[in-house]
Amino acid sequence: MTPTRVLTGITTSGTPHLGNYVGAIRPAVAASRDPGVESFYFLADLHALIKVQQPARVQRSTLEIAATWLACGLEPDKVWFYRQSEIVEIPELSWFLTCVAGKGILNRAHAYKAAVDKNEGESLDPDAGITAGLFMYPVLMAADILIFNAHKVPVGRDQIQHIEMARDFGQRFNHLYGEHFVLPEALIEESVATLPGLDGRKMSKSYDNTIPLFVPREQLKKLIYSIVTDSRAPGEAKDTEGSALFQIYQAFASAEETQAMRQAFADGIAWGEAKQALFERIDSEIAPLREKYEALMARPQEIEAILRDGARRVRERYVTGKMQQLRESVGLRDLSRNFEAAGGDEAANAAPLPVFKQYRERDGKFYFKLVEGEDVLLQSDAFDSPRDAGKVIATLKGAGAGVEVFSTEQAGFLCALRYEGGCEYAWSASSSERIRAALQRLADAESK
């Protein structure tokens, strides 16, 4: 059984904090140990350039984030762990996708729209200070995902739109150039905690209310003691609802510990005592990780070697061959080979190779069609997922003339394709001989 490919990107624009650890790092490391999942983790340093123009900060953040993931238990020999900028084919694929991406879709990207709205609210030119990098961010993100045919991408709800855009760009490319990309799905973890910061708002670098993950023990204690609380005195019952202190404690504690703290709140625990309990609970989990982190930070050359090796391996396994196929598909080809193999000018008149094109309709269902030149030979019935449609396509490609094509009245379809292991109903205006010949040409091409 093919494992599910799950891809996670981490932008290298800051120092990891407790919110990153609870909301992303800890659950992702746990998920990476699932034997049914093939995990990809990358440091999105190209994305960082959109909002950070301080080279030293990008470098430092890349080192800190790589060391954080390794200290927290990510095993680079069991996952794909690499730096985005090392996969030089990603910007190339981003350009291919740029050439099929609709500008109207990019106009509706949340980050771009928010920047435009902010400018207009301040009576500025709508595009003042907005770079093409911000505008094209969704295309680069799509390239990150599609180059590995990732099935699932863990994201927050504010990032779902980017996954939908990646699906759209991949679908358009598939429609034009043949079946190359799996259409990814957003993986939303409803149970993942979002930590409040020191002031009660969401912990975020933009609010300057974070608790850095690996600060020294005494600084961690000082930050925790600065968490905003209300004025209720010791002995006075306190509410857990809306309490940043309680929410952070709950993210680190067991169910039993959480219940005990809930009771302590009801019994009127002093805020100082509650903060001390929170500090001790967090430090007990973070201290051994902090020790590993500090050791890794002292050996940056080892982190560099791990990232370079990860990029080398993933390029060899997934990227180099795929990009060659994509170049061929868009027409970036070896002119002498094609010219000689096709017999000179006859290449221009050669019959085009049949192509399966997979797409999604407004009904939310997935379909494929078999196209030869301008002719649609087959139009499939609906599928609930792109993977189901892709499995049928792969089977038909490999079966060639072994597919039996016959007329049918079932469900109003004009023909049926019977092959080993299944039967697919489809609309068709072509003869069974032409369909079988087209499938055979595809099978022959696949075997070369």
N, C-alpha and C positions, 0 to 999 in steps of 0.2 A: 504494500500500500504506500503510495506517495505521501510523504509528510506534508503537512500544511506549512507554507512559508510565511513567517511573520516578521515584518520589518519595522524597526524602531530607529528613528533619527533623534539625535540630541544636539541642539544648536550650541556652538561653543562661543557664547557671548557673555558668560558670567560664571560665578562660583556656585556650585551646587549647595542647596540649603535643605533643611528638614522636609519642606514641602515636596521638593523633587524626590527625596529619598522615599517618603511614604507613598506619594502619588504615582511615581514612575519606576524608580530604580529597584526598590525592594520587590514589587510584584513582577517586574520584567525578569529579574534574575531568577525568581522562583519559576516563572513560566519557561525559561530557557532550559530547564531540566526535564521538561515533558518530552518523552521519547517520540511522540507523534508530531512534534513541531521542529521545523528547521528554522533557527533564529538568526536574524541579521540585525546587528547593532552598528550604527555608524555615527561618527562625529561629524556633524554637518557644518564644517568650517566654511564652505562656500556660502551657505545661507547666512552665516554670521557676518559676512562682509556687507550684507544689505543694511545692517544697523550699527555696525562697529567699524570705525575707520582708524582704530588704534592698533597697529600691528602687534605690539607687545601684549596687549590685552587678549587678542585672538589667540596668540601663541600660549600665553599663560592659562587661559580658560581651557584650551584643548588639552594641555597637560593635566590640569586639575580634574577635568571631567573623565579623561581616560583612567587616571589613577583611582578616581572614585568608583567607577564601575568595576575595575579589577579588585579593589579592596573589598567591595560589597559582594564579591563571590562570582562575578562573571568569569567563565572559563574559556579563554580564547582558543583552546584546542577542540572545544566542543560546539562552538558557535562561530559565526562569521562576524569578526570584529575588525573594523577598518575605518580609515579616515576618508571622508567623501572626496577630498581633493586628490587623493591617490588614484581614484578610479577616473582616469582622464577621459574615458569614453562617456561619462555622464554628461558633461557639457556638450559633447557632440550629439548625443541623443536628445538633449534639451533643444538643440537647434532643429533637429528633425521634427520634434513635436511642435516647436514654435511655428513651423511652416504649415501645420494643419490645425493649430489652435485658433478658435474663433475669438477675435478681439472683443466682441460683445460679451462673451463669457468672462473674460479677464476684467472687463469693466465692472463686473458685479462682484468681484472678489472682496471679501469683507475688509481686509486690511487696507486695500487701495481705496475702497469707498469711505472708510472711516477717516483716512487721511484727507481725502477730497472734502468730506463734510466738515472736518475741522477747519480747513482753509476757508471754505465758504462762510463758516460761522464767524471767522475773524476778518471777513471782507477782503480776503486775499485771492490771488489767481488760484483756480481750483487745483492746479498741478504744482503749485509753489513748493519747492523742496522735496518733491516726490521723484525718486529715481526710477529708471527703467528696471532696476533690480527688484524693487518692491513690486512693480507692476507685473513682472515676469516670474515672481517667486513661485506661483502655482505650477508653472511649466517645469521649472527645475525640480520641484518636489515630485512631479509626475515622473520625471526621468529617473529619480532615485528609486522609485517604486517599480516602474515598468521594466527597467533593465534586468531585474531579477525575477520578473513574473511573480511578485509577492501576492499571496492570496489575501492576507489580512494585515492591516496597519492599525496598531493601537493609537487612538487619538482622543482628545477631549471633544466635547460637542462643538466647540468653536472651530474645530478643524475638519469636521465632516465635509464641509463644502469643498475642501481641497482634494479629498478622496473622490468625490463626485466629479471634479474637474479631471483628475487623473483618468478616471473611467471614460470620460468623454473624449479626451485626447487619444487614449489608447484605442477606443472604438473607431474614431475617425481614421486613425492610421491603419487599423486592420481593414477598414472598408476600402481604403485606397490601394493598399499594398499587400493584402493577404493577412492570414491569421498569424500574428507574431506575439501579441501580448495577452496575458491573462488580465481580466478586468478586476481590480482589487476591491476589497470590501473594508469598510471602517469597522474596527473592533472597539466597541465602547464598553468599558468596564464600569458598570453602575456602582459596584461596591468599593471602588478605589476612593480613598479619602482625599479631600481637599483641605489642607491645613490652614487655619487662620494664622495671621502673623502677630507681631507684638502688639499691634493696635486693634486687633479684632477683625480687620479686613483680611481678604485672601492673602496668604503669604506670597509676596511677589517682589522681585527686584525693583519693579517700577514704583512700588509704594515705599521702598526702603524700609521694610518691616520684617526682614527675613532673619532667620537664625542659621548661619552657615553650618553646614553639616559637620565639618571636622575642625571647628575652632578648638583651641586648648580648653581643658576641663574648667579652669577658673573663669574663662571668658564665657563658656557655655552657661555656667551657673549665673553669671552676672546678667546675661541676656534673658534667661528664663525668669529671673527675679524682676525684670523690667516689663513683663507682660502686663498689660492694662487689666485691672480688676475693678470691681465697684467698691463702695465704702462700707460694706457690711462688716460689722465687728466680729471678733471671735465669739463663738457660741450662738451667733445668729445664723439661721438656715440660709443656704445659698442655692441659687438656681444653676442647674447644669445646662439648661437650655440657653444657648447664646453665649456660654462661657468659653472663651478661647482657651483658657487653661485646661478646662475639662476635655475639650475636643482634642487637644494635642495629646493629653494623657491617654485618652481612649485609643488613639492611633498607634500607641506603643504597648499598651497593656493587654493582658489576657482578659477574657470575659469575666473571670472571677475578680481580677484586680480592678476592672472597670466598675463592677457592681459594688465593691468595697469602697471605692472612691465616691461613687454616687451616694452611698449611705453616709459617708463622711461629710459630704456637702450638706445633706439634709440635717446632720447633727451639728452643723455650725463650725466645721474645721476652719482654723485661722488661715488667711491667705498665705502667710509666710510658710506655714507647715505644708500647705498644698503645693506651693512652688518647690519646696525642698523635695517632696515626694516625686514631683514631675521631673526634677533635675536628676534624681537618683535613678528613676526608671529609664530615662533617655540615655543617660551615661552608661548604664549597665549594658545596653545594646550597642551603643556607638563606640565605646572605648576600644574593644578589640579591633574594630574596623578602622578606627583612627590610627592605631599602631601600624596596621598594614599600609594605610594610606601614606603615612609619613615616611615609611621605608621606601615605598614606590616613588614618592616625590623626590627622594634623595638619589634615585637612579633613573633619571629621565631617558638615558640611552636605552634602557631595557624596555621602557614603554614605546619609544620610537621603533625599536626592533619588532615588538609585538604588532604594532599597527602596520608596519611595512610588510611584514610576513602575511598578515591577514589580507591586505590589499592584493598582494601577489597571488595568494591562493584563490581568492574569490574571482580575480580577473581570469586566471587560468581555467577555473571550473565553469564560470557562468558568462563572463563578459566578452572576452576576445572573439570567440566564435559567433556569439549572438550579434555583435556589432558588425561583423563581416557579412552576415546574412542580411542585416538591415541596410547596409550600404548597397549590397546587390539589389535589394528590393526597390530602393528609391532611384536606382540608376547610376550610382557611383561605382563603376565597374572597370575591370581590366579591358581596355578597348581592343588590344591585339588579340587576346584570347577569344573574346566574343566574336570579333570580326572573322577570325580564321575558322573558328568552330562552326559558324553559321554560313560560311561560304560567301563572304563579302556582302554585297548589297542585299542578298537574300535574307539577311538577318532582319532587315526592316519589315519584310513581308511574311516572316515566319509566324505561324499561328501562336497566339499567346497561350501560355500555360494556364490551365484552369485554376481558379482560386476560390477557396472557401472564405467567405466574409461573415464574421460574427458581429452581431449588434444587439442593441436593446431598444425596444419600442416604448411608446408612451404608456402602454398598459403595464409596464414594469417587467414584462417577460423578455426572455432572450431567444434569439432566432439565428439561423445561419442560412446562407444561400451559396450555391455553387455557380460561379460565373465564368464564362469563357468569352473573352473579349467583351463585347457589348451585350452578349446573350446571357440571360439568367436561365440556367439549366434546371435548377432545383430551388425550391423555397421551403424551408422546414416548417414544421409545427412549432408551437411555443414550448420553451423550457423554463423551469423555475429558477435555474441558476446558470451562470456562464460556464461553470465547470461541467454540468450535465451536457450542455451543447458541445463543449470542447471534447468530451469523451467520444461522442458520436462522430465528430469530425475526424478525430485521430483514427478511429476504427475504419471509417470509410476511406481515408487516405491510404491506409495500409492494405485494405482489402483489394483495391483495384478492380479488375474485371470479375473478381470473385463475388461481387455484389450482384444479387439477383434483382432485376428491376421488372416490375409487372404492374399492370393497371389494376385499380381497385376503386370501389365505390365507398369504402369505409370512411366515415366521418366527412364525406364530401371531397376527399383528396383524390388527385388524379393518378397517383402512382405510389408504390411502396418499395422500399429498399430493404431487402432481406439479406442479412449477413450473419456470420457466426456469432452467436450470442445476443442477437436482437433484431428488431425490425423498426424502421423509421418511416413514418408517413410524410409525404411531401407533395406540394404542388409542382407540376411540371408541364411545360409545353413542348418538351423535346422527346425524341424517340428513345426507347430504352437502349438502343445500340449506341447512340451518341453519349448518353449518360455513362454507360459502362466504359466507352472509349476514353471519356474525359477522366474517369476515376483511374483507369489504367495508366494514363499519361502521368497523373499525379503520383501513383505508386512507383512508376519507373523513375521519376525525378527524385522521389524520396530515397530510393535505394542507391542512387549514385553517390 
